[in-house]
Amino acid sequence: MGGLADVAATAAANASAIAAQVAPTAARAAGAGNPVFRRRCCDAAASAVEARLAGRSLDCSLVTGQTPAVAGTFAGETADYYVRYRRGYREATVDAVASALGLAHDDVVIDLGCGTGLLTLPLARRVRLVIGVDPEADMLALARRRTDATLAAKVVWCVGTDGDLPALVNLVGAGSVGAVTVAQALHFMDYERLFGQARRLLRPGGGLAVIANGVPLWQQDSEWSRGLHAALETWFQRPVTATCGTDRATQARYAQALAGAGYEVHEAVEQYQVDLTLDDLLGGVHSALSPGDVPADRRDAFANHITNALPNLETFTDTVRVHALIGITH
Ligand SMILES: C[S@@+](CC[C@H](N)C(=O)[O-])C[C@H]1O[C@@H](n2cnc3c(N)ncnc32)[C@H](O)[C@@H]1O
């Protein structure tokens, strides 16, 4: 594991650095820092959600007849690679995001594009209930498998997409949730529509978080990443340009759209380094490909092709830049 980069010396320092940038606004927006207001507000919203969910099966499907735009992309072995190789979110990062959003223990949160629950589950430890929504049943199945007994009653897994926010409002009630989180998934969504519709779900002072969990492995400023990028382009015979919403121009666009939808916008950045083995690197790449992109009988050739393009290193230092864009409602 590499040391933290230039932001702060320890994870704890990172957490407070991030929280310091955004927490005052969240507190203001949630009732001028009045804890009694906050408690009543979250309590009432969460109780309303619980009443609406009472008697329902805990797993649900938001049936709208809409076909998810990326159905299948994260299916099958992509989901398996995802659960095995994708990095999660550090506790300090989740604390900082929860604090920036002004979340309280009684809050309900919707984690849109929840995947295997990398953010959903740590969030559930901090609030009353998290509803994880994703179009990919295989990702949700793995999320469910990762849910231990202590969290089972605090998470609802739902098949659905960003297009289902109106159905979610019907399910849980307008003004009932403390936050909507979208981690590493906004690039699949109609973000302008989402930012507008999410406001109906949020309680007063609630917020929306857009989180980017590091730049893709093939887009980093390092010799090995450039080698990986070149190897992917020669293998697939096409330019590999995907930044998955992590580039600054896209993040500026998201920030502008959030402001345009009436949110008070803040951002927070955490940066740290982690050393990846060759296996981590290859697994990480497969977790970002669609099933069938590299057929099973070509997997070894693919691994050799990538390996030959990389510098001869024991480990590959991944500089993880976690970027959180936080929009708070008034
Ligand atoms: C890169 S994964 C991120 C998963 C998780 N949030 C994380 O941070 O690890 C992107 C997820 O977005 C989901 N997704 C794709 N299109 C979506 C949409 N229109 N609405 C909601 N989720 C979507 C995919 O199925 C996938 O699970």
Ligand as a Chemical Component Dictionary entry (heavy atoms), coordinates in Angstrom:
data_LIG
# 
_chem_comp.id                   LIG 
_chem_comp.type                 NON-POLYMER 
_chem_comp.pdbx_formal_charge   0 
_chem_comp.three_letter_code    LIG 
# 
loop_
_chem_comp_atom.comp_id 
_chem_comp_atom.atom_id 
_chem_comp_atom.alt_atom_id 
_chem_comp_atom.type_symbol 
_chem_comp_atom.charge 
_chem_comp_atom.model_Cartn_x 
_chem_comp_atom.model_Cartn_y 
_chem_comp_atom.model_Cartn_z 
_chem_comp_atom.pdbx_ordinal 
LIG C1  C1  C 0  -18.987 1.165  -12.364 1  
LIG S1  S1  S 1  -20.391 0.483  -11.584 2  
LIG C2  C2  C 0  -20.438 1.349  -10.033 3  
LIG C3  C3  C 0  -21.039 0.529  -8.937  4  
LIG C4  C4  C 0  -20.927 1.118  -7.532  5  
LIG N1  N1  N 0  -21.690 2.339  -7.385  6  
LIG C5  C5  C 0  -19.492 1.334  -7.152  7  
LIG O1  O1  O 0  -19.123 2.463  -6.811  8  
LIG O2  O2  O -1 -18.737 0.365  -7.155  9  
LIG C6  C6  C 0  -21.706 1.223  -12.463 10 
LIG C7  C7  C 0  -23.055 0.641  -12.119 11 
LIG O3  O3  O 0  -24.064 1.470  -12.693 12 
LIG C8  C8  C 0  -25.105 0.627  -13.122 13 
LIG N2  N2  N 0  -25.907 1.348  -14.125 14 
LIG C9  C9  C 0  -25.706 1.415  -15.454 15 
LIG N3  N3  N 0  -26.666 2.166  -16.025 16 
LIG C10 C10 C 0  -27.467 2.601  -15.036 17 
LIG C11 C11 C 0  -28.644 3.427  -14.993 18 
LIG N4  N4  N 0  -29.150 3.972  -16.094 19 
LIG N5  N5  N 0  -29.236 3.650  -13.790 20 
LIG C12 C12 C 0  -28.706 3.105  -12.653 21 
LIG N6  N6  N 0  -27.596 2.330  -12.642 22 
LIG C13 C13 C 0  -26.985 2.082  -13.814 23 
LIG C14 C14 C 0  -24.395 -0.600 -13.676 24 
LIG O4  O4  O 0  -25.232 -1.727 -13.766 25 
LIG C15 C15 C 0  -23.273 -0.762 -12.655 26 
LIG O5  O5  O 0  -23.635 -1.630 -11.609 27 
# 
loop_
_chem_comp_bond.comp_id 
_chem_comp_bond.atom_id_1 
_chem_comp_bond.atom_id_2 
_chem_comp_bond.value_order 
_chem_comp_bond.pdbx_ordinal 
LIG C1  S1  SING 1  
LIG S1  C2  SING 2  
LIG S1  C6  SING 3  
LIG C2  C3  SING 4  
LIG C3  C4  SING 5  
LIG C4  N1  SING 6  
LIG C4  C5  SING 7  
LIG C5  O1  DOUB 8  
LIG C5  O2  SING 9  
LIG C6  C7  SING 10 
LIG C7  O3  SING 11 
LIG C7  C15 SING 12 
LIG O3  C8  SING 13 
LIG C8  N2  SING 14 
LIG C8  C14 SING 15 
LIG N2  C9  SING 16 
LIG N2  C13 SING 17 
LIG C9  N3  DOUB 18 
LIG N3  C10 SING 19 
LIG C10 C11 SING 20 
LIG C10 C13 DOUB 21 
LIG C11 N4  SING 22 
LIG C11 N5  DOUB 23 
LIG N5  C12 SING 24 
LIG C12 N6  DOUB 25 
LIG N6  C13 SING 26 
LIG C14 O4  SING 27 
LIG C14 C15 SING 28 
LIG C15 O5  SING 29 
# 
